Amino acid sequence: MRKKLGRSLALVFVPFIGSLLIRFLYLTNKKVFHAPQRITDDPVIFACWHGELLMLPYLYKYYRKTPHAKVLISPHFDGKIISKTVKYFGLDTIAGSSDKSPTKVLIQAIRSLKEGYDIGITPDGPKGPRHEVSNGIIMMAQKTKAKILLLEIKPTKYWQLNSWDKFIIPKPFGTLHYYATTELDISDMSMEEARSRIKKGLLHAK
């Protein structure tokens, strides 16, 4: 009972506090965008590594002044926290993962792209392996012909958690370097070629 109450309270307060923290970190850092100034108005798949997703809402906002996106989030408790947090930035979510109802999640994502939503995804989430690209992003891009924008967020000052994804939290008063590739079309690539291109693009700023 106590655990259930604690989780219920966390779902109320942690997302709100988290959204304030993200805004604080963004406002107290300088921002440098190494990215195309414009992208297509068609639905796009925005992809970044799981460990770099904290500041992703602001890179999305760089391209879409009016949010119209769904982010794939784990259905586990930590995923629920993230889901409620990103809603403060105008983003909707699709609950699911590669190990729980992957076909259902893929169908929902494909349907959302066809309805005009952008999709946000971490190709190595929700459990890893770190920096390895799962099949989901490739399949949804090839089924819908949607372009992929590969994103990296590199703060000059940060804390790094001892988690599987080496999750990064920027420190205040540094510089956030936002990287984005040109739109990647993988519709005619083999699965392994697409996987290699996505992984290379997501590691290009290292």
RAKANOR-V965231 format. One record per residue. N is the residue number from 0. RES is the residue in one small letter. NEAR is the number of other ideal C-beta (glycine too) atoms within 8 Angstrom. D_FIRST is the distance of its C-alpha to the first C-alpha in whole Angstrom. Layout:
# RAKANOR-V965231
N,RES,NEAR,D_FIRST / N,RES,NEAR,D_FIRST
This chain:
# RAKANOR-V965231
0,m,4,0 / 1,r,5,4 / 2,k,6,5 / 3,k,7,5 / 4,l,8,6 / 5,g,8,9 / 6,r,9,10 / 7,s,8,11 / 8,l,8,12 / 9,a,9,14 / 10,l,11,15 / 11,v,8,17 / 12,f,8,19 / 13,v,11,19 / 14,p,13,22 / 15,f,9,24 / 16,i,8,24 / 17,g,10,25 / 18,s,11,28 / 19,l,8,29 / 20,l,8,29 / 21,i,13,31 / 22,r,8,33 / 23,f,9,34 / 24,l,14,35 / 25,y,11,37 / 26,l,6,39 / 27,t,7,40 / 28,n,13,41 / 29,k,6,44 / 30,k,9,44 / 31,v,8,47 / 32,f,8,47 / 33,h,8,49 / 34,a,9,48 / 35,p,7,51 / 36,q,3,51 / 37,r,4,50 / 38,i,8,49 / 39,t,6,49 / 40,d,2,48 / 41,d,6,47 / 42,p,11,43 / 43,v,14,43 / 44,i,16,40 / 45,f,14,39 / 46,a,14,38 / 47,c,13,37 / 48,w,13,35 / 49,h,13,32 / 50,g,10,32 / 51,e,13,34 / 52,l,11,32 / 53,l,11,31 / 54,m,15,34 / 55,l,13,35 / 56,p,10,35 / 57,y,10,38 / 58,l,15,40 / 59,y,15,39 / 60,k,10,40 / 61,y,8,43 / 62,y,9,44 / 63,r,9,42 / 64,k,3,43 / 65,t,5,41 / 66,p,9,38 / 67,h,7,38 / 68,a,13,36 / 69,k,13,33 / 70,v,13,31 / 71,l,15,30 / 72,i,14,26 / 73,s,12,24 / 74,p,9,21 / 75,h,8,19 / 76,f,6,16 / 77,d,7,19 / 78,g,13,21 / 79,k,12,19 / 80,i,13,19 / 81,i,10,23 / 82,s,12,24 / 83,k,11,22 / 84,t,12,25 / 85,v,12,28 / 86,k,11,28 / 87,y,9,29 / 88,f,11,32 / 89,g,6,32 / 90,l,13,31 / 91,d,8,30 / 92,t,11,28 / 93,i,12,28 / 94,a,10,25 / 95,g,13,26 / 96,s,14,27 / 97,s,9,30 / 98,d,5,28 / 99,k,7,26 / 100,s,6,28 / 101,p,11,31 / 102,t,6,34 / 103,k,8,32 / 104,v,14,31 / 105,l,11,35 / 106,i,8,36 / 107,q,10,34 / 108,a,15,35 / 109,i,11,39 / 110,r,8,38 / 111,s,11,37 / 112,l,15,40 / 113,k,8,42 / 114,e,6,41 / 115,g,6,42 / 116,y,11,39 / 117,d,13,39 / 118,i,17,36 / 119,g,13,35 / 120,i,14,34 / 121,t,11,33 / 122,p,13,35 / 123,d,13,34 / 124,g,13,30 / 125,p,10,27 / 126,k,8,28 / 127,g,9,31 / 128,p,6,34 / 129,r,11,35 / 130,h,8,38 / 131,e,9,38 / 132,v,10,39 / 133,s,8,37 / 134,n,7,39 / 135,g,14,37 / 136,i,14,39 / 137,i,13,42 / 138,m,9,41 / 139,m,16,40 / 140,a,15,43 / 141,q,11,46 / 142,k,7,45 / 143,t,10,45 / 144,k,7,48 / 145,a,12,45 / 146,k,12,46 / 147,i,14,44 / 148,l,14,44 / 149,l,13,43 / 150,l,15,41 / 151,e,14,41 / 152,i,16,39 / 153,k,9,41 / 154,p,14,40 / 155,t,8,43 / 156,k,8,40 / 157,y,10,36 / 158,w,6,34 / 159,q,8,33 / 160,l,8,29 / 161,n,4,29 / 162,s,7,28 / 163,w,7,29 / 164,d,11,31 / 165,k,10,32 / 166,f,10,30 / 167,i,13,33 / 168,i,10,32 / 169,p,13,35 / 170,k,10,36 / 171,p,9,38 / 172,f,6,41 / 173,g,12,42 / 174,t,9,44 / 175,l,15,42 / 176,h,12,44 / 177,y,16,43 / 178,y,12,45 / 179,a,12,45 / 180,t,10,48 / 181,t,4,50 / 182,e,11,49 / 183,l,12,49 / 184,d,8,50 / 185,i,13,49 / 186,s,7,50 / 187,d,4,53 / 188,m,9,51 / 189,s,5,50 / 190,m,8,47 / 191,e,6,47 / 192,e,9,50 / 193,a,13,47 / 194,r,10,44 / 195,s,8,47 / 196,r,11,48 / 197,i,17,44 / 198,k,11,43 / 199,k,8,47 / 200,g,10,46 / 201,l,15,43 / 202,l,8,44 / 203,h,10,47 / 204,a,8,47 / 205,k,3,46
